[in-house]
Amino acid sequence: MRIGDQITEAVRLHRAMTAKEARDKAVEMCAWYASRSRRGVRMNIPHQLSGGMRQRAMIAMALACRPALLIAV
């Protein structure tokens, strides 16, 4: 599953958004937390990314849902 699809799915499950709004949020989060182009990270499958980029993608997914508290171990 592509990174953008994972973020979109998480946003739609946890926030009341349409599919387009969730996709736009995924693009925004990828651009904010990843150093590559917006489309580059969003269209990749996790195994295509380095360890650091995977961590950034997971941080983007977690923060896209706007949690009150985030514990990273």
Rosetta blueprint (number, residue, H / E / L):
1 M L
2 R L
3 I H
4 G H
5 D H
6 Q H
7 I H
8 T H
9 E H
10 A H
11 V H
12 R H
13 L H
14 H H
15 R L
16 A L
17 M L
18 T L
19 A H
20 K H
21 E H
22 A H
23 R H
24 D H
25 K H
26 A H
27 V H
28 E H
29 M H
30 C H
31 A H
32 W H
33 Y H
34 A L
35 S L
36 R L
37 S L
38 R H
39 R H
40 G H
41 V H
42 R H
43 M L
44 N L
45 I L
46 P H
47 H H
48 Q H
49 L L
50 S L
51 G H
52 G H
53 M H
54 R H
55 Q H
56 R H
57 A H
58 M H
59 I H
60 A H
61 M H
62 A H
63 L H
64 A H
65 C L
66 R L
67 P L
68 A L
69 L L
70 L L
71 I L
72 A L
73 V L
